[in-house]
Amino acid sequence: MSVAIDQDSEIFETTIPARLDRLPWSPFHTMLVTGLGITWILDGLEVTLMGAISAVLQRPEVMHFSAAQIGFIGSSYLAGAVLGSIVFGNLTDRYGRRMFFFLSLSIYLAGVGLTAISWNLASFAIFRFITGAGIGGEYSAVNSAIDELIPARLRGRIDLIVNGSFWLGAAGGSASTIVILNPHIISYPIGWRLGFGIGAVIGCGILYLRKFIPESPRWLLVHGQRQEAERIVGEIEKTVSEEVHKKLGPVPSKAALRLKVRHRFGVAAFLRPMLTKYRSRSVLGLTLMVAQAFTYNAIFFTYALVLSRYYNEPADRTGLFMLPFAAGNFLGPLLLGHFFDTIGRRWMISATFTAAALLLIFTGWLFSHHALTTFSQTALWTAMFFFASPAASSAYLTVSEIFPLEMRALAIAIFYSAGTAVGGIGAPWMFGRLIDSGSRAALFGGYLFAAALMIAAAIVEMTLGVDSERANLEEIAPPLSSA
């Protein structure tokens, strides 16, 4: 139970974080992960669809876009994600997780639906910007909620798997191209629109699932809503106990956390610790985010263009090659996630970034020497992203757990935005230009630059990384409200 020391002074002790961390895994946690993480599946579906239709959008009877214009559309999506994450990240820390994982999802679905009725480059870019704004808000609200409700001993692997579930959607998006990009079934001008429209309709069901997900009790505590936090945790404990058919064990008295309620939180109170007390952690978060954002956005948004330009793959077939690519990206977090909680964050993050970089260099060198086919190129990229996927997810995991609770969502937003702005927005456009040049050597140079960023991230992680595996969030970064 939480024990108030002094009702008038607003200084109190609580064991709520320890009570949440001691819970056994149950159907409640499965429902939580499904309701929050399913957004990544939907995002993977429509982002993959966007990558797969890029070659179709170049056709004269469709949109007649150039590779550089398609890269610009990808950059518009990422620019929206940057703005959305900053705005919603700040609001999520101020007003709660629950409100904004509803609002951000609604904006995201609106953007996806509007994309289906785009009529020119400007409208396409604007609607992708709206879509990105919604998904940017999702990163802050959803990652914060998951970290604060999942038991500490499982936090690493669950976070990686949830973020990696993006690729289940990617596989679905790839499979859908068999129908929507097959001109013998649906014409090109209609097929790609149908894909986005169906995605928006399906996504509406997620809003209903989230109805059953509670507000974060940790957030409620530091915002003076102790009774509501107690009520929610009590209900969670009762539900979990009934689901696992056993009584929950006691919480050690030493697990009590002493807090002081703060009713006002200014942005300066959040930013100051990032630049002072947590300066090295800020460098770590930014480095990881920049490296993964540049590598992923550079390759993923131009995947179909490489297949069509250098391997002459028909536009209606490029999406099929995303299936093994997506499988490697999902299997990486699924099979390696356990080791982030056992071997530890520092070693596993460094190892996955390094392995991905070395495989990217090797693949790029073979590509520049005309030594690959469509299938061998796809096989090597699949192997590379088996390691790059948990590396990328670990960047979000790191940022979400190494900063205090009161600034968690904003921290995710700031570093996601900074990483995406520095490493992601220009990458699709830059690689689109490299592909337009037709030079394999120039494109290899782009791959080398991405690999260098990944290796730099591995070095920074080994030097500045935080050993946060299996640790209580309040131990990793004490709340700003600690009394």
Secondary structure, DSSP 4 states (H G I P E B T S, - for coil): --EEEETTTTEEEE-HHHHHHTPPP-HHHHHHHHHHHHHHHHHHHHHHHHHHTHHHHTSTTTT---HHHHHHHHHHHHHHHHHHHHHHHHHHHHH-HHHHHHHHHHHHHHHHHHHTT--SHHHHHHHHHHHHHHHHHHHHHHHHHHHHHS-GGGHHHHHHHHHHTHHHHHHHHHHHHHHHT-TTTS-HHHHHHHHHHHHHHHHHHHHHHGGGPPPPHHHHHHTT-HHHHHHHHHHHHHHHHHHHTSPPPPPPGGG-EEEE--S---HHHHHHHHHTTTHHHHHHHHHHHHHHHHHHHHHHTTHHHHHHHHH---TTTGGGGHHHHHHHHHHHHHHHHHHHHHT-HHHHHHHHHHHHHHHHHHHHHHHHTT---HHHHHHHHHHHHHHHHHHHHHHHHHHHHSS-GGGHHHHHHHHHHHHHHHHTSHHHHHHHHHHHHT-HHHHHHHHHHHHHHHHHHHHHHHHH----TT--HHHHS--TTB-
